Amino acid sequence: MLQGLELPVDERLLVGLEGADDAGVFRLDDERALVQTVDFFPPMVDDPYCFGQIAAANAFTSIEDALVDLAAAEAAGVFRA
């Protein structure tokens, strides 16, 4: 469905959709970057607190994966755009 979708190019985008990451990293300036994850899945447990813990763990792993990709790109001297 998204096969023909052209992704916008922005040199400030450090981690985006091309790597199939669940999170993105966008450079705000030389010292700061915005790390964002957007995900949806239906509750698989009835306890809202427990579901919050599951959702938080999912978000943390998405962000961790994006930062690992960013660190690898930085170590190689390349940023994905």
trRosetta pair geometry for C-beta under 8 A, 3 or more apart (Angstrom, degrees):
i j d omega theta_ij theta_ji phi_ij phi_ji
2 5 4.5 -33 -170 2 75 132
7 16 6.9 125 -180 138 140 137
7 17 5.9 -159 -112 58 138 121
7 18 6.6 -125 32 -59 169 92
9 13 7.8 -136 -163 36 39 127
9 81 5.8 51 -161 139 86 102
10 13 4.6 89 74 -11 94 105
10 26 8.0 8 103 -135 130 98
10 81 6.8 -152 75 -167 37 92
11 79 7.9 78 -169 94 68 128
11 81 5.4 -23 -110 -124 45 135
12 26 5.8 40 134 -169 97 76
12 27 4.4 -128 -158 57 77 91
12 28 7.7 86 -169 -69 125 21
13 16 4.7 26 164 -56 125 121
13 24 7.0 -43 -152 -173 94 113
13 25 7.7 118 -168 83 51 57
13 26 5.7 -27 -105 -108 58 77
13 27 7.7 -116 -52 12 15 82
13 80 7.6 -61 117 107 86 76
13 81 5.8 108 69 -146 90 55
14 25 4.2 -49 70 99 109 106
14 26 6.8 -173 14 -93 85 21
14 27 5.7 96 -37 -38 112 93
14 33 6.5 -25 13 -142 142 141
14 70 5.4 42 141 -120 121 109
14 73 7.3 169 -178 78 87 147
14 79 5.2 -67 -133 -162 76 115
14 80 6.8 84 176 56 38 74
14 81 8.0 -19 -98 -87 29 58
15 19 6.6 -58 -158 36 83 135
15 21 5.6 -6 164 36 111 164
15 23 7.0 27 109 103 129 76
15 24 5.6 -175 94 -147 80 46
15 25 4.1 59 27 23 102 98
15 66 4.6 143 114 -162 159 93
15 69 5.3 105 -117 92 125 124
15 70 5.3 -80 -43 -65 120 94
15 73 7.8 -174 -77 6 85 145
15 80 6.4 67 -104 59 44 119
16 19 7.3 114 70 16 50 89
16 21 7.5 136 103 43 14 114
16 24 5.5 33 -108 -128 49 107
16 80 6.6 -140 24 118 89 113
16 81 7.8 40 4 -175 131 22
17 20 7.3 37 -177 -79 54 32
17 21 7.4 -128 -110 44 27 76
17 24 7.6 -20 -46 -87 62 113
18 80 6.3 -151 62 177 125 131
19 69 5.9 113 139 -147 166 153
19 80 6.6 25 -34 160 118 179
21 24 6.8 138 93 -75 120 52
21 62 7.3 114 173 -168 81 80
21 65 6.0 178 -138 115 95 110
21 66 4.9 97 -178 -91 143 86
21 69 6.2 -98 -79 6 136 158
22 37 5.6 35 130 -145 87 107
22 39 5.7 14 -172 -74 118 119
22 62 3.7 -85 90 -134 117 116
22 65 6.9 67 33 61 93 135
22 66 7.5 -112 63 -47 60 106
23 35 6.2 19 168 -179 124 86
23 36 6.4 170 -157 88 79 36
23 37 3.9 -46 -96 -82 91 93
23 62 4.3 130 -35 144 106 94
23 63 4.9 133 -98 -90 171 48
23 65 6.7 137 28 67 110 90
23 66 3.8 -97 83 -28 108 142
24 35 7.4 177 88 -148 45 47
24 36 5.5 -12 57 60 89 86
24 37 7.6 161 14 -82 63 48
24 66 6.6 -131 -76 -137 9 146
25 33 5.3 18 -176 159 93 131
25 34 7.3 160 -154 80 46 49
25 35 5.3 -12 -102 -100 78 76
25 66 5.5 158 -33 156 102 117
25 67 7.2 116 -71 -85 138 59
25 70 5.3 4 33 -75 165 139
26 33 6.3 160 79 -166 38 80
26 34 4.7 -13 61 57 97 99
26 36 7.4 1 7 10 109 109
27 32 7.8 123 -163 93 55 51
27 33 5.0 -43 -103 -105 48 93
28 32 4.4 -30 58 98 120 100
28 33 6.0 -176 4 -104 83 28
28 34 5.7 92 -49 -25 108 91
29 32 5.4 38 44 40 86 90
35 63 5.5 77 153 -141 128 103
35 66 6.4 152 -149 94 104 137
35 67 7.0 -7 -119 -64 144 98
37 59 5.2 163 76 -145 139 77
37 62 4.2 102 -128 106 146 137
37 63 5.7 -100 -31 -59 128 80
37 66 7.5 -155 -76 -13 100 140
39 58 6.2 -123 89 137 155 123
39 59 7.0 -158 29 -86 124 72
39 62 6.5 -160 -36 -58 136 159
41 44 7.5 -18 139 -29 111 104
41 55 7.9 -171 52 -102 99 85
41 58 7.5 -138 21 -137 131 173
43 46 7.5 96 143 -91 127 27
43 48 8.0 -49 -123 -103 142 56
43 51 4.8 -27 -131 -120 99 146
44 51 7.4 150 41 -111 60 95
44 54 7.3 -116 45 143 104 171
45 50 4.8 -68 109 102 151 124
45 51 5.3 -163 61 -66 97 84
45 54 7.0 141 13 -14 122 144
47 50 3.8 62 86 14 114 114
47 51 6.5 172 88 -13 58 83
48 51 5.6 -56 -144 39 33 112
48 52 6.3 40 154 -24 65 103
49 52 5.6 -51 -153 31 31 115
49 53 6.8 33 149 -19 62 101
50 53 5.6 -51 -154 32 35 113
50 54 6.6 35 148 -18 65 103
51 54 5.5 -51 -149 36 37 113
51 55 6.2 37 152 -18 68 105
52 55 5.7 -53 -143 39 31 110
52 56 6.2 33 156 -20 65 106
53 56 5.7 -53 -144 36 29 111
53 57 6.4 30 156 -18 63 106
54 57 5.9 -55 -149 36 29 111
54 58 6.4 31 152 -19 63 107
55 58 5.6 -54 -150 36 32 114
55 59 6.4 32 153 -19 66 105
56 59 5.7 -53 -147 36 32 111
56 60 6.3 33 155 -19 65 106
57 60 5.8 -53 -146 36 31 112
57 61 6.5 26 157 -16 64 105
58 61 6.1 -59 -149 37 29 106
58 62 6.5 30 153 -20 64 106
59 62 5.7 -55 -150 34 32 113
59 63 6.4 28 155 -15 66 107
60 63 5.8 -57 -147 39 31 108
60 64 6.1 34 154 -22 66 107
61 64 5.4 -49 -141 37 34 115
61 65 6.3 39 157 -22 64 103
62 65 5.9 -54 -152 33 29 112
62 66 6.6 26 152 -16 63 106
63 66 5.7 -55 -149 37 34 110
63 67 6.3 29 154 -16 67 108
64 67 5.9 -60 -147 40 30 108
64 68 6.3 34 154 -22 65 104
65 68 5.7 -52 -148 33 30 112
65 69 6.5 32 153 -18 63 104
66 69 5.7 -54 -153 36 33 113
66 70 6.4 34 149 -20 65 106
67 70 5.3 -49 -144 37 36 115
67 71 6.2 40 154 -21 66 102
68 71 5.7 -52 -146 35 31 111
68 72 6.4 31 153 -18 63 105
69 72 5.8 -56 -149 36 30 111
69 73 6.4 28 154 -17 65 107
69 80 7.7 -28 154 8 113 133
70 73 5.7 -55 -147 37 31 110
70 74 6.2 31 154 -19 65 107
70 79 7.8 14 -143 -128 74 86
71 74 5.6 -54 -145 38 30 111
71 75 6.2 33 154 -21 65 106
72 75 5.7 -52 -145 35 30 112
72 76 6.4 21 156 -11 63 108
73 76 5.9 -62 -148 43 30 105
73 78 5.2 -93 -165 89 81 72
73 79 5.3 91 144 -109 128 42
73 80 5.8 -97 -113 -15 152 83
74 77 7.6 41 -178 -74 32 23
74 79 7.1 30 -78 -79 64 83
